[in-house]
Amino acid sequence: MSEVNMGSIKKIYCNTCRSDTNHEVIATHQRHYDEIEGEHTLYPQRVFWEEWRYRVWVCRGCDTTALEEAYTCDGMHHPDKDEYVYDSTYYPQRERFALRKRHFRHLDSKLQAVYTEVIATFNADAKIACAMCLRALLEGVCINKGITDKVAWGLEKKLRKIEEGNHLPHNIVASLLSFKFIGDDAAHKLLSATRKELEASIEVMGDLLNFLYEVEYELVSKAQKLSSLRDSQMKSQPGS
């Protein structure tokens, strides 16, 4: 591994710039562990060792910071070179392939919490947990719109009821029902969806939340504002 010192420059994926940018080292630290056999004898022998190198990298584009933990140990030797292989982990985790959470200003706080867990479990590659969170979010939306178990039993029937009540267009409901983890049998059997299925489902779910809580709120708000303007104009007219 090439030596990295204060002021060294390296391209690292920046979560803020969302691209590979030049980063500069502003601090370093190193620690080492040796496992010694016969440590207090005349012939001590090192049987195993580990090394950690810590570096604080600052993006030269946006000034955000990342911590690198580079680890190597006895046995991690490069087969073709006279050097050891280091396994680097960055904190916060690099988000090159991570989904970004969408922001909904008018979403119920409980639904917002479940949506946050959907994104977190997807980015952690916890597929079953992500699918369960998506189901919980869908169930929560149905309940929030008044479609409880007394109205319809099972998630598919609840979604149909929401569609019948003109809360959702048919294409969004059809998209949601196309994912295999939606069905009750799949949920009970803990069937795992693929990453592509989950990503597509999260996109549809984002559209659903935007349609139900953002667009609807804006339309109602603008309609109320228009109604208030009309009332004011009527009152200001002579003889009213």
Buried (B, 14 or more C-beta within 10 A) or exposed (E): EEEBEEEBEBEBBBBEEEEEBBBBBEEBEEEEEEEEEEEEEEEEEEEEBBBBBBBBBBBEEEEBBBBBBBBBBBEBEEEEEEEBBBEEEBEEEBBEEBBEBBEBEBBBEEBBEBBEBBBBBBBEEBBEBBBBBBBBBBBBBBBBBEBEEEBBEEBBBBBBBBBEEEBBEEEBBEBBBEBBBBBEEBBEEEBBBEEEBBBBBBEBBBBBBBBBBBEEBEEEEEEEEEEEEEEEEEEEEEEE
